[in-house]
Amino acid sequence: MQLGDINRRFVPWLGAVITGLLLFASFPPLEWALSAWVALVPLMLAVRDAPPRRALALGLVGGAVFWIPSIGWLRYVSAPGAIGLALYCALYVMLFALLFSMLCRRLGVEHWRAHFGLMVLCAAGWVALEYARSVFATGFAWNPLGATQYRHIYLIQAARWGGVYAVSAMIAGVNAAVALTLLQYMDRSGRWKHPHPELMLAALVLAALILDGKHSLQQPVPPSRPLRVALVQPNIPQPWFSMPEQFQTIRDTLRRLSMNALIGEKPDLLVWSETADPEELRVSPEAYNLVCELVTNGVPLLAGSIDTEWTDDGPLYYNCTFLVDASGKIAGGYDKRHLVIFGEYVPLQRIFPFLKAVTPIVDGFTPGSTSTVFHLDQPPVAFSALICFEDTVAALSRESVRNGARLLINQTNDGWFEPSFASKQHMIQCVFRCVENGVPAVRCANTGVSCVIDRSGRVTAMLTDDKGCTRVAGFKKATVEVPGEPWAMTFYTRHGDMFAGLCTGLCLAALFVLRPWRSRGQK
């Protein structure tokens, strides 16, 4: 076999693998944010001349190399579920590879004017696929490409207009510009050509987004109310429900950390993590007595709990949170609406009972039906709770803010996946919920990352030990600046995923008009 044949046969597969590795490196634990700007380039070069089946195969390989290690932490809950979900997510990378290959064959890569169309359609196609993944079959919105840039505070302000998808589109467009420029720098004979303006266009758009973000952050800060919060992170090993003998130890930990958090300047709100107490707050005397003991200090408590509703057909279980006021009265509750597949419910279990074998849950939860806006009296603050992975679902945060919430509180239990990097991946999703809606967020975890994020997406406080580790038992006191009145909704809060919808429509229209499955000149 000649060297040229070896290159043509194996180099494209190497390119697909490199794309998967670069995408993985863009997210925690490595967080090489710059790699996201070129991560798709090797795959694009690999599929440029590939027939459809080969493009699909290359895209699937690249997607699998990215997703399998990226959500490998899910194996602690269900190893088969982790592999299945990773391969499902890889299908979207596969479709993007096919789209790019077909568009290259239809539009060509010989002229710079066609490149502008390719850049736009690549950005729109990537966003359309990310959006489809986030909403199809209840959705899995984990690790959108734009989330890699959560530290770049000026750039991520673009989420005020188009959500995290606006940042994803920018990154995908730059990747396309780099790939098309490389294709034009060298022709088939190896002669170097003059550069083309693809990178210049991408740089101008990127600069415009950064300048707009910088300008928005330099504007006068709207009125706000300071809210003092205390976040209690007990760092309880999982699964606690299989260790009834540890229930009292868990309560002792919650009591000790909460009482310490109330020493000195008292907070306005004490926050526990998702299902912090091992028993139901409304049923268990031990759980309720502990809560009453704490709130009689004059500080209300937001406590995650399991709840049961008895019906004629049997019990319905809810993953919920309760706001308990200083008198010990439950002032409000919220039932989690977006359940975790194979973690909180098993799809189609009545039709396929064997599916329950891939998950440790015994009885699934029932999703809640409505958003809840909680109200504090002192200071007068309205907030909504997001339980577990609900802060990855942009629509839930937007709905809460439109209903009147000016603060988002995420209560989660990432202890299922520790020790791993899942909790850091989880936290960066919440950053974009703040930017999208112009409101701050508080995150309280059983273990992982308990922190405060301001309305611009900056992490202003985080619970760590002396070595910077976030997997600790402790509490964190912090002040959150909650928007007051007058307050203006962001474009995203008013219009939602309009940008993602426009990208999807543009991509579908291009597929219909260009019919890229037909080569140029084919009748």
C-alpha positions, 0 to 999 in steps of 0.5 A, spaced: 500 500 500 502 506 497 503 512 502 498 516 499 493 511 499 494 510 507 493 517 508 487 517 504 484 511 508 487 513 515 488 520 516 480 522 516 479 517 521 485 521 525 482 527 524 475 525 527 478 522 533 482 529 534 476 533 533 473 529 539 479 530 543 479 537 542 471 538 544 473 534 550 478 538 552 474 544 551 470 542 557 471 541 564 476 537 567 481 540 562 477 547 560 482 548 554 477 554 552 481 556 546 481 549 543 473 549 542 475 555 536 479 549 532 476 543 535 471 542 529 476 543 524 479 536 523 473 533 522 471 538 517 477 537 513 476 529 514 469 530 511 470 535 505 470 530 500 467 524 503 461 521 501 455 521 505 456 514 509 463 516 510 461 522 513 456 519 517 461 514 520 467 520 521 462 524 525 459 518 529 467 517 531 468 524 533 462 525 537 463 518 540 470 520 542 467 527 545 461 524 549 463 518 552 469 521 556 465 527 557 459 524 561 463 518 563 461 520 570 454 518 569 457 511 569 456 511 577 449 511 576 448 507 570 454 504 565 449 502 560 445 508 560 452 513 560 454 509 553 447 509 550 446 517 552 453 518 549 452 515 543 445 518 542 449 525 543 454 523 538 449 522 533 448 530 532 455 531 531 454 525 526 449 529 522 453 536 523 459 532 519 454 530 514 451 537 513 458 540 512 460 535 507 454 535 503 454 543 503 461 543 501 459 538 495 454 543 493 457 550 494 464 548 492 470 551 496 473 554 490 471 561 491 471 566 497 463 568 496 461 561 497 465 560 503 461 566 507 455 562 505 458 555 508 460 559 514 453 561 516 450 555 514 455 551 518 454 556 524 446 555 523 446 547 522 450 547 529 446 551 533 440 547 530 442 540 532 444 543 539 437 546 540 434 539 537 438 535 542 436 540 548 428 539 546 427 532 543 424 527 547 425 532 554 432 534 551 439 533 554 442 540 554 448 538 557 455 541 554 453 546 549 459 548 545 458 556 547 459 553 555 466 552 554 467 560 554 464 561 560 470 565 563 470 570 557 465 575 561 465 580 555 463 574 549 458 570 553 454 577 554 451 575 547 447 570 551 442 576 552 440 576 545 440 569 543 442 564 549 448 560 549 446 558 542 449 565 540 456 563 543 455 556 540 454 559 533 460 564 533 465 558 535 462 554 529 463 559 525 470 561 526 471 553 526 468 553 519 472 559 517 479 556 519 477 550 515 475 553 509 481 558 509 486 551 510 482 548 504 484 554 500 491 555 502 493 549 499 490 546 493 491 538 490 498 539 487 500 542 494 501 549 491 500 555 496 494 560 494 493 567 497 489 567 503 481 569 503 477 573 507 473 568 511 477 569 517 477 576 517 469 576 517 469 571 523 474 576 527 470 582 525 463 578 528 467 576 534 470 583 535 463 586 535 460 581 540 466 582 545 465 590 544 457 589 545 458 585 551 464 590 554 459 596 553 453 592 556 457 591 562 460 598 562 452 601 563 450 603 570 448 598 574 440 597 575 437 598 582 438 592 587 437 589 593 442 585 597 440 578 600 445 575 605 444 567 604 448 561 607 449 555 603 450 548 607 453 543 603 453 536 607 458 532 603 453 526 604 456 519 600 451 516 596 446 512 596 444 514 602 437 511 601 440 504 602 443 506 609 437 508 614 442 507 620 446 513 617 439 518 617 441 521 624 448 522 622 446 526 616 441 530 620 447 531 625 451 534 620 445 538 617 444 541 624 451 542 626 453 546 619 446 550 619 447 552 626 454 554 625 452 558 619 447 562 623 453 564 628 455 572 627 451 576 622 445 572 620 443 570 613 436 572 610 435 565 607 438 558 609 439 554 603 440 546 603 441 542 597 437 537 593 433 532 598 438 534 603 434 530 609 433 523 608 426 523 609 420 527 607 419 533 611 412 533 611 411 526 614 417 525 618 417 528 625 425 528 625 426 532 619 420 537 621 423 538 628 430 539 625 427 544 620 423 548 626 429 548 630 433 552 625 428 556 623 426 559 630 432 563 630 429 567 625 432 565 618 427 562 613 430 555 610 429 553 603 430 545 604 430 540 598 425 534 600 422 528 597 414 528 597 409 523 596 401 524 594 397 518 595 392 517 589 387 512 588 392 509 583 397 509 588 403 513 591 406 519 586 413 521 588 416 528 587 422 531 588 421 538 591 423 543 595 419 547 601 420 554 603 419 554 611 418 561 614 421 563 621 414 560 624 415 553 622 410 554 617 411 551 610 410 558 606 411 554 599 413 548 595 416 547 588 416 540 584 421 538 580 419 538 572 424 536 568 426 529 571 433 526 569 432 520 564 434 513 568 436 517 574 429 519 576 424 515 571 425 510 566 422 511 560 417 506 557 418 502 563 411 499 562 412 497 555 419 494 556 420 492 563 427 490 562 429 497 562 429 498 569 435 493 570 440 499 567 438 504 573 438 503 581 432 507 582 426 503 585 420 507 583 420 513 579 418 520 580 412 524 577 414 531 574 411 537 577 407 541 572 408 549 574 413 554 576 413 557 583 415 564 585 417 564 592 417 571 596 421 573 602 419 578 606 425 581 609 428 583 604 422 583 599 425 578 594 422 574 589 426 567 587 425 561 583 428 554 585 431 549 580 432 542 582 438 538 580 439 539 572 433 544 571 438 549 571 441 546 564 434 547 561 434 554 559 426 555 558 425 553 565 429 559 568 426 564 563 419 562 565 421 563 572 423 570 571 417 572 566 413 570 572 416 574 577 423 571 579 429 576 580 433 570 583 434 563 581 436 558 586 439 551 584 439 545 589 442 539 586 446 533 589 452 532 584 454 527 590 452 521 585 457 522 580 463 524 585 469 524 585 469 527 578 468 533 574 461 532 573 459 538 578 464 543 574 460 541 568 454 542 571 456 549 574 458 552 568 451 551 565 448 555 570 452 561 568 448 562 562 442 562 565 444 568 569 446 572 563 440 570 558 435 573 563 440 578 567 439 575 574 443 572 579 443 565 581 445 561 587 447 554 587 447 549 593 450 542 592 450 536 597 457 536 594 461 539 588 460 546 587 456 551 591 457 558 589 454 565 587 453 567 580 452 574 579 447 577 573 453 578 568 455 570 569 461 572 574 462 567 580 463 571 586 463 566 591 464 559 592 465 554 597 472 551 597 477 548 602 484 551 603 486 547 597 481 550 593 477 543 593 469 544 592 468 537 595 467 538 602 463 539 608 461 546 610 457 552 609 458 559 605 455 565 607 455 570 601 451 576 599 447 576 592 445 583 589 438 581 587 435 586 581 430 591 584 425 595 580 425 598 575 428 592 572 428 590 564 427 583 561 433 581 556 431 580 549 432 573 551 427 573 556 422 576 552 423 572 546 426 566 548 430 561 543 428 565 537 435 565 535 435 558 535 429 557 531 431 562 526 438 558 525 433 552 525 429 555 519 435 557 515 438 551 515 432 547 513 430 552 508 438 551 505 437 544 505 430 545 501 433 550 496 440 547 495 438 540 495 446 539 497 444 531 497 445 533 489 452 534 486 453 541 482 451 540 475 447 533 477 440 533 473 
